[in-house]
Amino acid sequence: MAKSEFGDDYEKTTVLSGKDLEIFTPGKQTGNRSAYLIVINGRSVGKMFKLTGERVIIGRQATNEILIDDEGVSRRHAYVERAAAGLVLVDGERANDGQIKKSTNGVFVNGNRVERHLLTDGDKVQLGTSTILKFSFQDEIEEKFQQDQYKKATIDDLTQAFNKKYFADQLKTDFAFYSRHGNPLSLVLFDIDFFKKLNDGFGHPAGDYVLKTLAQLVQKALRTEDIFARYGGEEFGIILRDTDGERAFLICERVRRGIENHPFTYDGKKLPVTISMGIATLDKLNYPTPKALVKAADEFLYQAKHKGRNRTESALMGS
């Protein structure tokens, strides 16, 4: 067992945030078996992408069909396209003039660097420093099993936000990356004000309704590259990448006001729901470790509660 940044034991799971994808599959599969790329190493172990479309771009850019959150991966690292013989993996990106610009670190299939490769069942594709995808044909039962395993490893069942294990692992990875490159990284910790009182007064089903609805509202307010997780009870965390303290404060205030103004109604009763938020920003190595960043965010959250709740606190507010 390892220690998380929150001080408790957890089994380490590395996950990448990505989008479900469908691209075209040629008719080489038999029966109901379809072609997939399955992450077998990296930040998204167990994540699978069903291949059923014309072309898909793979890389670190947030607008790609497959987002690979690995610093060794180029912004538009590779793509998969349909050909007469099957699905073809191509290193690089195709420019408007038809020329292909190769990726910085290349594409490797079964240990060999390739520029263009016809995918066959069982191929292992390495991109960047740690991400490995397996090309495989799966039937509906196998697909469901893989998806269930991925969700159990990464997603909180009630809120559908990421879980605490994923959040702690992602924070550690992002902290190392942003420390090396000198870009700002903001961590937000927040919880629901007087949640125990709400649970006791309106019942646990009402509390579950609040948690699920709040999570949906927060998800809609964040960017694709932001990481939102539930890591305990009514407590949540957000990782804001490439976000300095001022911008993080504006984002949090937008989220906080959105929660405050949303009509939470359960069983005909209006529920009082507000949140308190604390922000700590990694900038120019002002925090030596992820644990120190978490501690600072938690202290700002405590200040928000101490000063009356339903507010956001950060270094911008002074002591």
C-alpha positions in Angstrom: 0.0 0.0 0.0 1.2 3.6 -0.7 0.4 6.8 1.1 -1.7 9.3 -0.8 -1.2 13.1 -0.6 -4.1 13.1 1.8 -2.3 10.8 4.4 -4.3 7.6 3.9 -3.4 4.3 2.3 -4.4 3.5 -1.3 -3.6 1.1 -4.0 -1.8 3.0 -6.8 -3.8 3.4 -10.0 -2.5 5.5 -12.9 -5.1 7.0 -15.1 -5.4 9.4 -18.0 -8.1 11.6 -18.7 -9.6 10.9 -22.2 -12.7 11.0 -24.3 -14.7 8.0 -25.5 -14.1 7.6 -29.2 -15.7 5.9 -32.2 -13.9 5.6 -35.5 -14.6 3.3 -38.5 -13.8 -0.4 -38.3 -13.2 -2.3 -41.5 -15.0 -5.6 -41.8 -12.1 -7.8 -40.7 -13.7 -8.7 -37.3 -15.9 -11.8 -37.1 -19.3 -12.0 -35.5 -20.0 -9.2 -33.1 -16.3 -8.5 -32.3 -15.2 -4.9 -32.9 -11.8 -3.2 -32.9 -10.5 -1.3 -29.9 -7.5 0.5 -28.6 -7.1 -0.4 -24.9 -4.7 1.5 -22.6 -2.5 -1.1 -20.8 0.1 1.2 -19.4 0.0 4.9 -18.4 -2.5 7.2 -16.8 -5.6 5.5 -18.2 -5.1 1.8 -17.6 -8.3 0.0 -18.7 -9.6 2.8 -20.8 -10.8 1.5 -24.2 -11.6 3.3 -27.4 -14.0 1.6 -29.9 -12.7 2.2 -33.5 -15.6 3.0 -35.8 -14.9 6.1 -37.9 -12.9 7.7 -40.8 -9.9 9.1 -38.9 -8.9 9.8 -35.3 -6.1 12.1 -34.1 -4.1 11.0 -31.0 -2.0 13.3 -28.9 -1.7 15.8 -26.0 -3.9 18.5 -27.5 -7.2 18.8 -25.7 -9.2 18.9 -28.9 -8.0 15.5 -30.1 -10.3 12.6 -30.3 -8.0 10.6 -28.1 -6.3 12.8 -25.5 -3.0 11.3 -24.2 -1.9 13.1 -21.0 1.8 12.2 -21.3 4.5 14.8 -21.5 6.4 12.7 -24.0 3.5 12.8 -26.4 3.3 15.5 -29.1 0.2 17.7 -29.3 -0.9 15.8 -32.4 1.3 12.7 -32.2 -0.3 10.2 -34.5 -3.6 9.2 -36.2 -5.5 6.1 -37.2 -7.2 6.0 -40.6 -9.1 3.6 -42.7 -7.4 1.9 -45.6 -8.6 -0.9 -48.0 -6.5 -3.5 -46.0 -7.7 -2.3 -42.5 -6.9 0.3 -39.9 -3.6 2.0 -40.3 -1.6 3.8 -37.6 0.4 6.8 -38.9 3.1 8.7 -37.0 2.6 12.5 -37.0 -0.1 14.8 -38.3 -1.2 15.5 -41.9 -0.8 19.1 -42.9 -3.2 21.0 -45.3 -0.7 20.3 -48.2 -0.9 16.6 -47.6 2.6 16.4 -46.0 3.0 14.5 -42.8 4.9 16.1 -39.9 6.4 13.4 -37.7 6.0 13.4 -33.9 9.0 14.3 -31.7 9.4 11.0 -30.0 7.9 8.6 -32.6 5.5 5.8 -32.6 6.5 2.2 -31.6 4.6 -0.9 -32.4 5.8 -4.1 -30.7 9.0 -2.4 -29.8 9.8 -1.2 -33.4 9.6 2.4 -34.5 7.1 2.8 -37.4 6.0 5.6 -39.7 2.9 3.7 -41.0 1.6 0.4 -39.7 -1.4 -1.8 -40.5 -2.8 -2.8 -37.1 -3.3 -6.4 -36.3 -4.9 -8.0 -33.3 -2.6 -7.9 -30.2 -0.3 -5.1 -31.5 1.1 -3.0 -28.7 1.5 0.7 -29.5 3.8 2.9 -27.4 3.5 6.7 -27.5 5.6 9.0 -25.3 7.3 7.9 -22.2 4.8 5.6 -20.6 1.6 5.2 -22.6 1.0 1.8 -24.2 -2.1 0.9 -26.1 -3.1 -2.6 -27.2 -5.1 -3.1 -30.4 -7.6 -5.8 -29.9 -10.9 -7.2 -31.1 -13.6 -7.4 -28.3 -17.1 -8.6 -28.2 -19.9 -6.9 -26.2 -19.3 -8.9 -23.0 -15.6 -8.2 -23.0 -16.2 -4.5 -23.8 -18.6 -4.2 -20.8 -16.1 -5.9 -18.5 -13.3 -3.6 -19.5 -15.5 -0.5 -19.1 -16.7 -1.7 -15.7 -13.1 -2.3 -14.5 -12.0 1.1 -15.7 -14.9 2.9 -13.9 -14.3 1.0 -10.7 -10.7 2.0 -10.7 -11.2 5.7 -11.4 -14.8 6.9 -10.9 -16.8 7.7 -7.8 -20.0 5.7 -8.3 -22.4 8.3 -6.7 -21.2 11.5 -8.3 -19.4 10.2 -11.4 -16.5 12.5 -10.6 -13.0 10.9 -10.4 -12.2 9.2 -7.2 -9.6 10.0 -4.5 -7.0 7.5 -5.7 -7.0 9.0 -9.2 -6.9 12.5 -7.9 -3.9 11.9 -5.6 -2.0 10.1 -8.4 -2.8 12.8 -11.0 -1.8 15.6 -8.6 1.5 14.0 -8.0 2.2 13.7 -11.7 1.0 17.2 -12.6 3.0 18.7 -9.7 6.2 17.1 -11.1 5.5 18.3 -14.6 4.6 21.8 -13.7 7.6 22.1 -11.3 9.9 21.2 -14.2 8.4 23.5 -16.7 7.7 26.5 -14.4 4.0 26.8 -15.4 1.4 27.6 -12.8 -0.8 24.9 -11.4 -3.7 25.6 -9.0 -5.3 23.2 -6.6 -8.8 23.8 -5.2 -10.3 22.0 -2.2 -13.9 22.6 -1.3 -16.8 21.1 0.6 -20.5 21.6 1.1 -21.4 23.9 4.0 -23.3 22.3 6.9 -23.8 19.1 4.9 -24.3 17.0 8.1 -27.1 19.3 9.1 -28.7 18.9 5.7 -28.4 15.1 5.8 -29.9 15.0 9.3 -32.7 17.4 8.5 -33.8 16.2 5.0 -32.5 12.6 5.0 -29.7 10.8 3.2 -31.5 10.5 -0.1 -31.7 14.3 -0.2 -28.0 14.4 0.6 -27.2 12.0 -2.2 -29.3 14.2 -4.6 -27.2 17.3 -3.6 -23.9 15.5 -4.1 -24.9 14.2 -7.6 -26.4 17.5 -8.7 -23.5 19.6 -7.4 -21.0 17.4 -9.2 -22.9 17.8 -12.5 -22.9 21.6 -12.1 -19.2 21.7 -11.3 -18.3 19.5 -14.2 -20.1 21.7 -16.6 -18.3 24.8 -15.3 -14.8 23.4 -15.8 -12.6 22.9 -18.9 -11.8 19.5 -20.5 -8.3 19.5 -19.1 -9.3 20.3 -15.5 -9.5 17.3 -13.0 -12.5 17.2 -10.7 -12.8 14.5 -8.0 -14.6 13.5 -4.9 -12.3 12.3 -2.3 -14.4 11.9 0.8 -18.0 12.6 2.0 -18.9 16.1 0.9 -15.3 17.0 0.0 -14.1 17.6 -3.5 -11.0 18.7 -5.3 -10.1 20.4 -8.6 -6.8 20.5 -10.4 -6.6 23.6 -12.7 -3.7 23.2 -15.1 -1.8 26.2 -16.5 -3.9 28.4 -14.2 -2.4 31.1 -12.0 -3.9 32.3 -8.7 -6.0 35.2 -10.1 -7.6 33.0 -12.8 -8.2 30.2 -10.4 -10.0 32.6 -8.0 -12.3 33.8 -10.8 -13.1 30.2 -11.8 -13.8 29.2 -8.2 -16.1 32.3 -7.7 -18.0 31.3 -10.8 -18.5 27.8 -9.5 -19.4 29.0 -6.0 -22.0 31.5 -7.3 -23.4 28.9 -9.6 -24.0 26.5 -6.7 -25.4 29.3 -4.5 -27.9 30.3 -7.1 -29.0 26.9 -8.3 -32.4 25.8 -7.0 -31.7 22.5 -5.2 -35.2 21.0 -4.7 -35.9 17.5 -3.4 -39.3 15.9 -2.7 -40.9 19.4 -3.0 -38.5 21.0 -0.5 -35.9 23.6 -1.3 -32.5 22.7 0.1 -29.9 25.3 1.3 -26.7 24.5 -0.5 -23.5 26.6 -0.6 -19.8 25.7 -0.7 -16.6 26.9 0.8 -13.4 26.8 -1.3 -9.6 27.1 -0.7 -7.0 27.6 -3.5 -3.3 27.1 -3.5 -1.2 27.8 -6.6 2.1 26.3 -7.5 4.2 29.1 -9.0 8.0 29.3 -9.3 8.5 26.4 -6.9 6.8 28.1 -4.0 5.7 24.7 -2.7 8.3 21.9 -2.4 5.9 18.9 -2.6 2.4 17.9 -3.6 1.7 17.4 0.1 2.6 21.0 0.9 0.3 22.2 -1.9 -2.5 20.2 -0.5 -1.8 21.5 3.0 -1.9 25.1 1.8 -5.2 24.6 -0.1 -6.7 22.9 3.0 -5.7 25.8 5.2 -7.3 28.3 2.8 -10.5 26.1 2.9 -10.4 26.3 6.7 -10.1 30.1 6.5 -13.2 30.2 4.2 -15.2 28.2 6.8 -13.8 30.3 9.7 -14.8 33.6 8.0 -18.5 32.6 7.6 -18.6 29.9 4.8 -19.9 30.3 1.2 -16.7 32.1 0.1 -13.4 31.5 -1.6 -10.1 32.0 0.1 -6.6 32.1 -1.4 -3.3 34.0 -1.1 -4.9 36.8 -3.0 -7.1 37.6 0.0 -4.2 38.2 2.3 -3.9 36.9 5.9 
